[in-house]
Amino acid sequence: MDNVLSNVSLLIFFGFMGFVLWSMFSKTGKGRILGGKIVHTANDEIIQAQGTNKTTIRAHVIETNSGSKHVGIELSDNAKLAASMRPIKLTKQEAESLINMIKEVVEKT
């Protein structure tokens, strides 16, 4: 009985880890994390490397189930044995406000 329970526990663990990896590295998984389906990804991306850590910023157009579109920003951190993704979902107005904030601070640098 203990052997069966440990096998089920391992199956659940590996299933969960497979789901996490699928979510982080597939377009469909990233779209779900961002709240919809990725319909377009910007051609450019920002990559910053510092030591063994690499941060990537990508922008996506996200379409929700209701048909509305949003801007999805993906912040991914990758290191040798670690990875994380921070999703940010913005409306068109919020994205335009972010653009204006960035332009304002860029003019002052």
N, C-alpha and C positions, 0 to 999 in steps of 0.2 A: 504493500500500500504506500509506503514511503517513497519507493522508487517511482510509482505512478505520479504521486504528488510532485516530486521534484522534476519529472519530465514535463508535467503540465506547467509548472512554474517557469521552466526554461523556455517552453513554447510561447508563453505569454510575454516573457521578457524579450525574446528575439522578435516576436511579432510587433511589439511596441517600438523597439529600436528600428526595425525596418520601416515602420510608419513615420518615425521621426526623420530618418534619413531621406525617405521619399519626399516628405514635406519640405525639407531644406534644399534639396538638389533638383527636384523636377519642376517644370514650369507649372504644371497643374497644382502641385502641392503649394508652391509659392503663391499662386493665385488664390487658393483657398485661405491661406494665412492672411493675405491682403484683403480678403472679403469678397471675392468674386472670381472672375476668369480673366487672365491676362490676354488682352487682345492686341496689344502693341508694346514693344520694349524699345526705348530710346537707343539709338546707335552708339552713343557715347556712354562711357561709364567712368567714374573716378576711382582710381586705385591708389591707396597710400600704403606703403610698406615700411615697417619699422621693426627691425630685428627679425624675429620669427613670426611676427603678427602682420597680417594683411587685412586692410579694411577696404571694402568695395561698396560704392554707392551706385545704385541703378534706379532708373525711373520707368514706370510702367503705366499704361492705360488699363484700368480695371473696370470690367463690366459686371454689375451685380445681376442677380436673378431677375430683378424688376426691370432691367434694361438701362438703368442709369449708369453713367460713367464717372469714374473718379480717377484721381492721380494717386498712384501707389509708389512710395519710395521705399526701397529695400536697402537697409544697412546691414552688410554681412561682415562679420569678423571671423577670420580663420587663423588658427595657430597650428602648431605641429599636432597636438592631440586634442584640440578643442575647436568648436565652431558654434557661432550663434548668428541669428538673424533677427533684426528688429524691424517689423513692418510699420509703416506710417501711411495712413489712408487719408487723403485730403480731397475736399470738394474743389471744384474749379476756382471758386472765389478764394478759398484758403490757399491754393497753390499760387494764384496771382498775388496774394498778400505776401506769401513767402518770397516770391521773386522780387517784389518791391523792397522787402526788408533786406534781402541780399544785395540788391543794387545800391541801397542807401549806405550800407556798411562798406561796400567795395569802393564807393566814391570817397570815403573818408580814410581809406588806407593808402 
